[in-house]
Amino acid sequence: MYPPPRELETTVFTRIPEELKYRGEPNQWVEYTRPGGRMHSFLEGPSFDRNGNLYCVDVPYGRIFRISPKGEWEVAAEYDGEPNGLKIHQDGRIFIADQRHGIMVMEPAVGKVVPFLTRQNLEPFRGCNDLCFTSKGDLYFTDPGRSCLNDPTGRVFLLHSNGKLELLLKNIPYPNGLVFNCEETYLHIAVTRSNCIWRMSTSSADMIPRVGLFIQLMGGPGGPDGLAMDEADNISIAHSQSGTVWVFSKFGEPLYRIRSCTGKTITNLAYGGPNRKTLYMTEAESGSVLMAQMEIPRKIRFIRLKRTSLCEGP
């Protein structure tokens, strides 16, 4: 057993300005996800460029926001789509996992979003969610569609830097965020409807990917959404709709619980700031970007069962 994780506080880095809040009638995405409700925005996919600007997406209204280091917002692009995840390639291009169209790409200087990869063997994707790059330029992305425990049809794809598309995993109950460890030997996948994190070996010696259960979460109402990794291979998990980010060590030990100071819908995460010691979080309910200053993890102390008494060991 482990001691309770240490609590870390959040503050609001910036909120979506009033003039950028959507005021029109609910569209199909909003009507399906929030029946009878309205939505000014739904933020996801935070990623920093080399100039310290934070990009994020607005899922229902097809907007890409660029937020300056001072917290000033602008619409970098707007198109007819449902952008969900966003990552920046090492050459500066912005790649977008779009629920409606597949993988899209945007040139920041132009602000135009165009299709990049929309089908596998002439079959449209079911609804792409998130993506990440390796240091070699390989692109991994999730394609959950509407999968769940009673319809485990979600998938994970790998688009090699040479253009070859490979289906890595299938039969997943809603694969969501994904992130590599620092050495890129393991890919971590948030499996939302199973409320857990899978870990897949990326060793070239494995003819078939080896997948294991890394972390099992509890509670809800949502499950794990976005993921982020620091330089010590500590994994941060956005536990959607519970207003919490959990941080675990590379061995699966609970380190921190980070609570939202605003709404409960923390969707995705990105490290930034000096030495990447600040964790930024998109909170969709309030349209905010939160931040938490991370600490050096304390030494984990185990609770061991010794005969009939509990004692705290080294």
N, C-alpha and C positions, 0 to 999 in steps of 0.2 A: 504494500500500500504506500501511498505518497501523502505528504502533507498538503493542505489546501494551497492552490497557486496564489501567488502574491497579486494583490489588486493594483492596477495601474489606472490613472485617470486620463480622460480625454478632454480636449478643448476644441472649439470650433476654429478651424483655419480660415474657412470662407463659406459663404452660402450663395446659392444661385440668386442673382439680382432679381428684383421684382419685374423689371422690364423683360427678362428672359423666361419668366414663368409662362407656360402655355395656358391660354385662356379660352381656347376654342372648345368645341364639343368633343366628348370622348370618342376616340377612334376604336377600331376593332380590338387592338391589343389591350387597351384599357378596359373595354367592356368585358373582355374574357377574363382578365386577371383581377379586376376590381368591379364586379357587377354592381351597377347602380351608382358607382362612384366617379369622381373626377381625379385628375392627376396633373400636376403642374410640370412634372418631370420624373424620370426614374434613372438615377445615376448609377453607372457601372464602369468597369474597366479603367481604373486610374493607372497612368504610366507617365514617367518623367522623360523629357528629352534632355539633350546635353546642355541646354541653356537654363535648365531648372524649371521650365514650364511644365505644368501638369495637364495632360490630356485626359478626358473622360468622355463617356458616351451617354446619350439620353435615349434609352431603348425605344419608347413608344413613338417618339417624334423625329427619329432619324437625324439627330444633331450630334456633332462632335464639338465639344467645348475645349478651349485652350485657356488655362488659368495661369496667370503670371506668378512669379515668386512672391509678389505682394498681394496675391489673392484677387486680382482683377480678371473678370471673365470676358470672353468673346466667343462668338460662334465661328469655329474654324472651318466647318463644312456642314451642309444640310442636304439630305437626299432622301429618296423614297425607299426606306429600309427600316430594319429593326436591329441596330448595332447593339451587341451585348458585351463582347470582349474587345480589348484593344492592346496591342503591343507595338513597340517601335523597333524596326529592324536596325541593324548596325549601320546601314547606309542612309538612314534617316527616313525611309518610307514608313508610313503608318499602316499596319495591317489590322483589319477589323473582322471579328467573328459576328456575322449577321444571321439572325434567326430566320430571316426570310430568303436571303439570297446566297448564303454560303460565306466564303472568304472574300473580303473586299480589300482594296488598297487605296491609299490616299497620299498624294504628294503634299506635304505641309505648305509649301510655297504657293501652290495653286489652289488648294482647298477643294479639289474635285475628287469624289469617291467613285471608283470604277470596279467592276467585277475582276477578280483574280482567279478564283477557283470555285465553281458553282456546282459541279457534278462529279460523281464517281461512276465511271463506266456508263455514262449517259443517264444515270439515276440522280435526281436532285438530292442534296443533303436533307436530313430530317429537321434540322434546326440547330445550327452551330451556336456554341455558347462562349467558349473561351479558348485561348491559344497562348503558346509560348515558343520562344526560339532557343536553340542550342547555340553555343559559341561558333559552331561550324555553319550556322545558317539554316539548319533543319527546322521545320515548322511542325509542331505538334498541336492538335486542336481536338476539342470535344464536340460531339454531335448528338446531343441527348434527345432531340425532338420533344415528345411529351412522355417519355419513358418513366416508369415507376416500378414498384415492387411486383405488381401483377402484370406488368408489361415491360420486362427488362430488355429493351431493344436499343439502349444507348450505345454509342460507339466512340472510340478514340482513333484518330488518323495521324499518320506521319507523312508529311510532304517533304521528301528529301530535297536537298539544295540543288540536285540535278533535275528536279521536276517530277520524279517518280512518286506516285501516290500509293501509300500502303495502309491497309486496314490493320491496325494493331490489335485492338480489343473490341469485343462486341458483347451483347447480352448484359449490359450494365444498367442498373436502375437509376438513371439520370446522372451521367458523368458531367461535372461542372468545371470548377477551376482546376488548374494544374500548374505544377512548378517542379523544377529540378533541384536536387541538392547541388552544392557548389562544384563537386567533381563531375556532375552529370552522369553519375552511375545509377541513380534512381529517379524515376518520375513519380511524383505524388499526385493523386487524383482525388478530388472531392466527389464523393458519391452521395448526392443529396438525399435521395429517397431511402437509402440505407443508413443515413446519418453517420457516415464513417469516412475515413481516408484510406484509400488503397495505395500500395507502393509497388511499383513495377521495376524490375531490374532491366537496365538497358545494356547489359553486357553483350558484346558481339558473339560470345561463346554460346549464348542461349538461342537455339533455333526457334523455340517458342517462348514468348515473353513469360517470365515468372512473376506472378502477381500475388501479393499477400495483403492481409488486413493489418494496417499499421496502427490506426487509432480508431476506437469505437466511441463515438459521442453519445450523449443521452439528451432527452428532452426535446423541445421543439418550440414553436410549431414547425419551423423550417428545419433545414439541415445545413451542412457545410456548403458554402458558396465559393468565394474567392480565396486564394492562397497566396502567401508570400514567404520568402526564405531569406534569412540574414546570413552574414558571413560565417557564423558558427553552426550553420545548418539547423538553426531553430526554426520551426515551421509555425507560421501564424495562420489561423483559420477563422474566417468570417462565418459565424454561426448565424445564418440569416433569420430574421424575424425575432431573435431573442436579445438583440442589442448587445451582443457580446463577441469579442474576439478572444480565442484561446491561443496560447503560445505553448508549444511543446518542444522539448529538446530532440535531438536527432535519434535518441533512444526511446522516444515516446513518453518522456517524463513531463508532467504538467509544470510549467514555470509561472505563467501569468494568466490572469483574467483581466481583460480590458473592457470596461463598460462604456457604452455610449452615453454621452451627456445630453443627447437630443432624442431622436426617434429610435425605434427598435430594428430598423431594416438596414443593417450594415451588409453591403453587397460584395465589396471587393477591396483589395489592399495593395499598397505599394510602399516600399521603403524610399526615403529621400532625405534631404537636408544634409548638413555636414556629416561626413563619414557614414551616411545612410543609417543614422541612429534614430531617425524619426519615422514612425509608422503612420502613414496616411490612409484614411478609410473613407469610402463613399457611403453616405447614409441617405438612402433614397426617400425615406418618408419625409424628411425635412428639407431635402435638396441641399445637404451640407457635405463638406469635406472636413472630417475630423482628423486630429493628430494626437499622438501619444509619444512621449519621450521614453525610449527603451533603456533598460538598465542592464548591467552585467548580471547574468543569472547567478543567484545564490547557489551554494552547494546543496544538492538534493540529499535529504535525510530520509531514510526508509523507515517504515513502521513494520517491524518483524514480529511474527508470532513465535513466542518461545514458551513451549509447554502451555501453561494455563494463564500466562500473564502477557501483557503487551509491553514492549519496551522499544525505545527509540535507539536504533543502532547508528554507527558511523556511516 
